[in-house]
Amino acid sequence: KYPVLIQRILQHTKRLVKETIAGVDGRVNEHDKRRRLKDFHSRTDTKSIMMMKSGQIFAREDLLRRRLVHDGALQLKSSQGRLKDVHALLLSDVLVFLQEKDQKYVFAMLDQRSTVISLQKLIVREVANEERGLFLITAGIEKPEMMEVLASSKEERNAWMQLIQDAMQSRERDEDEGIPSETEDDKRQLEIKAKE
């Protein structure tokens, strides 16, 4: 009678221990990401602001209103073909490119375009002739923009692409963490253009 009971207890205990360990690992990972985001916030210049394509101002304080998904070193390619080293932060609803200046971070500048990119209506594509490259295309009603980004390897590029796409899908499920959703008028204009 007792060996069977003990065997059943052990059987369920192993499963629950694995679930508990996975839960603890997940919480530790989230805590580490929150701490890293606070580090980026504290190292970002207090005067640093960026105008997003939508016209919304993105400031240093906006970093803490979001959740860090991933971060790492990337390069932005300018229209003249020059590469700029940046640190990318993939947040819950935006992709932010920071540049180090005087031991502080500032929002990177690239050809007078915003380097804070909303994940809403973002298209991510591989660059055909560059295995480390990816295009970030901001779709929308007015003037779509394209930015070429280079990772250190093909594998890292693929990881970034997958993480960005996952964050976009997660954002669609969670809806609105900071950037206002498109207005009803914008939706109607998109529908009219789609019908034409």
C-alpha positions as CSV (number, residue, x, y, z in Angstrom):
1,K,0.0,0.0,0.0
2,Y,2.7,2.6,1.0
3,P,5.1,1.9,-1.9
4,V,2.4,2.6,-4.4
5,L,1.5,5.9,-2.6
6,I,5.1,7.0,-2.4
7,Q,5.6,6.1,-6.1
8,R,2.6,8.3,-7.0
9,I,3.8,11.2,-4.9
10,L,7.3,11.0,-6.4
11,Q,5.8,10.9,-9.9
12,H,3.8,14.1,-9.5
13,T,6.6,15.8,-7.5
14,K,9.1,15.5,-10.4
15,R,6.7,17.2,-12.8
16,L,5.9,20.0,-10.4
17,V,9.5,20.6,-9.6
18,K,10.3,21.0,-13.4
19,E,7.4,23.5,-13.7
20,T,8.6,25.4,-10.6
21,I,12.1,25.6,-12.0
22,A,10.9,26.9,-15.4
23,G,8.7,29.5,-13.6
24,V,11.6,30.7,-11.5
25,D,13.9,30.9,-14.5
26,G,11.3,33.0,-16.3
27,R,10.9,35.4,-13.4
28,V,14.7,35.8,-13.1
29,N,15.0,36.5,-16.8
30,E,12.2,39.2,-16.6
31,H,13.9,40.7,-13.6
32,D,17.2,40.8,-15.4
33,K,15.6,42.5,-18.4
34,R,13.9,45.2,-16.1
35,R,17.3,45.9,-14.5
36,R,19.0,46.2,-17.9
37,L,16.3,48.6,-19.1
38,K,16.8,50.7,-16.0
39,D,20.6,50.7,-16.7
40,F,19.9,52.0,-20.2
41,H,17.5,54.6,-18.8
42,S,20.1,55.8,-16.3
43,R,22.9,56.0,-19.0
44,T,20.7,57.8,-21.5
45,D,21.2,61.6,-21.7
46,T,18.4,63.4,-20.0
47,K,18.1,65.9,-22.9
48,S,17.9,63.2,-25.5
49,I,14.5,63.1,-27.3
50,M,13.5,61.7,-30.7
51,M,10.5,62.6,-32.9
52,M,8.9,59.4,-34.1
53,K,7.5,59.1,-37.7
54,S,4.0,59.5,-36.2
55,G,4.9,62.9,-34.9
56,Q,5.0,61.6,-31.3
57,I,7.9,62.7,-29.1
58,F,9.9,59.8,-27.5
59,A,12.0,60.7,-24.5
60,R,14.2,59.0,-22.1
61,E,11.4,58.5,-19.6
62,D,9.4,56.5,-22.2
63,L,11.9,53.7,-22.0
64,L,10.7,52.7,-18.5
65,R,7.0,52.6,-19.7
66,R,7.8,49.6,-21.8
67,R,9.1,46.1,-21.4
68,L,12.6,45.1,-22.7
69,V,12.3,42.1,-25.1
70,H,15.9,42.0,-26.4
71,D,19.0,44.2,-26.8
72,G,22.3,44.1,-28.6
73,A,24.8,45.8,-30.9
74,L,23.8,46.4,-34.5
75,Q,24.9,48.7,-37.3
76,L,22.7,51.1,-39.3
77,K,23.5,51.8,-42.9
78,S,23.1,55.4,-44.1
79,S,22.0,56.4,-47.6
80,Q,25.6,57.1,-48.4
81,G,26.5,53.5,-47.4
82,R,28.3,54.4,-44.2
83,L,27.8,52.2,-41.2
84,K,26.9,53.5,-37.8
85,D,27.4,51.4,-34.6
86,V,24.4,51.5,-32.4
87,H,22.9,49.6,-29.5
88,A,19.3,48.4,-30.3
89,L,16.6,48.0,-27.7
90,L,13.6,45.9,-28.8
91,L,10.9,47.0,-26.4
92,S,7.3,45.8,-26.2
93,D,6.0,48.2,-28.9
94,V,9.0,50.1,-30.3
95,L,12.5,49.4,-31.6
96,V,15.0,52.0,-30.3
97,F,18.5,52.6,-31.6
98,L,20.9,54.3,-29.2
99,Q,24.4,55.7,-29.9
100,E,27.1,56.1,-27.3
101,K,28.3,59.7,-27.0
102,D,30.6,61.0,-24.1
103,Q,29.9,57.8,-22.1
104,K,26.1,58.4,-22.3
105,Y,23.5,57.1,-24.7
106,V,21.6,59.3,-27.0
107,F,19.0,58.4,-29.7
108,A,20.9,57.7,-32.9
109,M,20.6,60.0,-35.9
110,L,20.4,58.5,-39.4
111,D,19.7,60.7,-42.5
112,Q,17.3,62.9,-40.6
113,R,15.0,59.9,-39.9
114,S,13.7,58.7,-36.6
115,T,15.5,55.8,-35.0
116,V,12.7,55.1,-32.7
117,I,10.5,52.8,-34.8
118,S,7.0,51.7,-33.8
119,L,6.3,48.0,-34.2
120,Q,2.8,48.9,-35.5
121,K,2.8,48.4,-39.3
122,L,6.5,47.5,-39.4
123,I,7.6,45.1,-42.1
124,V,10.9,43.1,-41.6
125,R,12.7,41.6,-44.6
126,E,16.1,40.1,-45.3
127,V,18.5,42.0,-47.5
128,A,19.0,39.9,-50.7
129,N,22.7,40.5,-51.3
130,E,23.8,40.8,-47.6
131,E,23.4,37.8,-45.4
132,R,23.8,39.9,-42.2
133,G,21.4,42.5,-43.3
134,L,17.7,43.2,-42.7
135,F,15.3,45.9,-43.9
136,L,12.9,47.6,-41.5
137,I,10.1,49.1,-43.5
138,T,7.7,51.4,-41.7
139,A,4.4,51.1,-43.7
140,G,1.7,53.7,-43.4
141,I,-0.5,56.1,-45.2
142,E,2.2,58.7,-45.8
143,K,5.8,58.1,-47.0
144,P,6.9,54.6,-46.0
145,E,10.5,54.6,-44.9
146,M,13.1,51.9,-45.1
147,M,16.2,51.4,-42.9
148,E,18.9,48.9,-43.5
149,V,20.3,47.2,-40.4
150,L,23.3,44.9,-40.1
151,A,23.9,42.3,-37.5
152,S,27.3,40.6,-36.7
153,S,26.2,37.3,-38.3
154,K,23.5,35.6,-40.3
155,E,22.4,33.8,-37.2
156,E,22.1,37.0,-35.2
157,R,20.2,38.6,-38.0
158,N,17.7,35.7,-38.1
159,A,17.4,35.9,-34.3
160,W,16.6,39.6,-34.4
161,M,14.0,39.1,-37.2
162,Q,12.3,36.4,-35.2
163,L,12.3,38.4,-32.0
164,I,10.9,41.5,-33.8
165,Q,8.1,39.5,-35.4
166,D,7.3,37.8,-32.1
167,A,7.1,41.2,-30.4
168,M,4.9,42.5,-33.2
169,Q,2.5,39.6,-32.7
170,S,2.6,39.9,-28.9
171,R,1.9,43.6,-29.2
172,E,-1.2,42.9,-31.4
173,R,-2.5,40.5,-28.7
174,D,-1.8,42.8,-25.8
175,E,-2.7,46.1,-27.6
176,D,-1.5,49.4,-26.5
177,E,1.3,49.8,-24.0
178,G,2.2,53.4,-24.8
179,I,1.8,54.4,-28.4
180,P,-1.7,55.4,-29.3
181,S,-3.4,53.1,-31.8
182,E,-4.3,54.4,-35.2
183,T,-7.4,56.6,-35.3
184,E,-10.7,55.6,-36.9
185,D,-10.0,58.1,-39.7
186,D,-6.6,56.4,-40.4
187,K,-8.3,53.0,-40.5
188,R,-10.9,54.3,-43.0
189,Q,-8.2,55.8,-45.2
190,L,-6.3,52.5,-45.2
191,E,-9.5,50.6,-46.1
192,I,-10.3,53.0,-49.0
193,K,-6.7,52.7,-50.4
194,A,-7.0,48.9,-50.1
195,K,-10.2,48.9,-52.1
196,E,-8.7,51.0,-54.9
